[in-house]
Amino acid sequence: MYDRVATAVYNLSPVWVQNILCTLAGRRYLARRYGGEFSRWAAFYARARLWSESRLYDYQREQLAQLIRHCFETVPYYTKVWKQAGLCPDDFRDVPDLAKFPCTTKEDLFAASDSMISTSVAGHKLLKFMTGGSTGMPLPLYHTPAEIQQHFAAFWDRMRPGVKLGDRYATFQGKEVVPSQQKRPPYWRENRAANQRLYSMGHLSPEKLHTYAGSLLNEPFVYYQGYASFLLVVAEFMAENGLTPATPPEAVFTTSEQLTAETRKLFEETWRTKVWDEYCQGEHCALIQECEHGNRHAQMDYGVVEYEPIGFEGDQLLAELICTGLIPRAVPRIRYRVGDRVLIKRGFECPCGRPGPVITAIRGRTSECIITPDGRKYPHISLIVDLLRNVRRTQVVQERPDEIIVRVVPFPQFTATDEEHVARSFAERIGGGIGVTVQCVTDLERLPNGKVLSIISRIPGHLDPNRQSRQVNESPKISVQSASDGSSADGHTAR
Ligand SMILES: [Zn+2]
């Protein structure tokens, strides 16, 4: 109720007031992320970055031993499940012993509910976040403020090469700060506390794209960050019209979705920059860093990552990620199946020398776009999914330009009111008069590899990153320029 009133008041405010409100909210985020324990952990991760593989391995063993004892003694879910399996904390002596403990799935988290929360944090402040992600499964997340600060310390140490906190940046990530009924620019708002401009994902119609592009031409952003699918809509427009920023960004940081090679090339050529694709999750289970040689490396001081073989793509191993984050203690996830897969180049050592398997690609975060009746591309639904009630999973299917079908896998308590709420949430956030039909289903459509896409588009000519990029590569309008050596980024979980 309060949120609806606050949103209504925000939407009725003039742009300058909305900028102030965004800045005030930004100030709260800054304090939450970068206050308290942040500096201490930033110093820790700067040191740990230089550790040898054996030192990192020792750190994992110590942390896992503490974590498993902590879970056994204070997390009711693990106490019960592990006792039933005949396990106790002493069964863990070294990192390979982790495999004795059962995996945790998203379904387990739903079923476990509050029994997944450690009793050690009773009475302490827990921050709640929602994550829908590319799999359309809304999941509440809880972290202590100290855990958030530790996470961001690791994140900034590893995932933001070449830029620093406080640099001017542009976010293309779907946080809707511009009311959908607004018909004139600016289609962005300013968070001056963080030196951030937030672009609207709800106004990407062809006739409005020139205002997005125009705003990037002369504004010297140090970096852009956001969803590849959102950035792609803007980059394509700029490439087709031969537009390049006067001051190219040092880096573009993409997150949450699969980034194709073609899309990366388009960004780097259009914006004369360097793209870094980042991987982490709201659950804080793994941090996978892209290195200067284009390979990826799981950060051993952040989480323990196991790779369950599934098959091969060419000569590379396809494996499912099973992750145990070393930071979370409030809601620990032991051997968590995050739902993503990676390709591993076996028997290969990356020239950068970082330890662990060399990951060449992350599979399974593909995202397509919804096309609205007024011709906009709406690329990402996770922020809508986060709003839904009593819904286990969500998938949008579009077969006609004026309508989407929202498939939901409901919880038993899902009611007709919840169903109306689903329809209203999608219609209001996407806008443009799109029709919404809600279908309750028992399971969602899957790709041959088992992955569930959050958006399936069956409209001829829909935005498919590969198709679009091939078109772009054939386009004579694109000028090919060398990519700069810039770098870095932020942005991802708990934004
Ligand atoms: Zn490397």
Residues whose N, C-alpha, C, O or C-beta is under 5 A from the ligand:
A	BS01	ZN	C291 H293 N295 C350 C352 R354
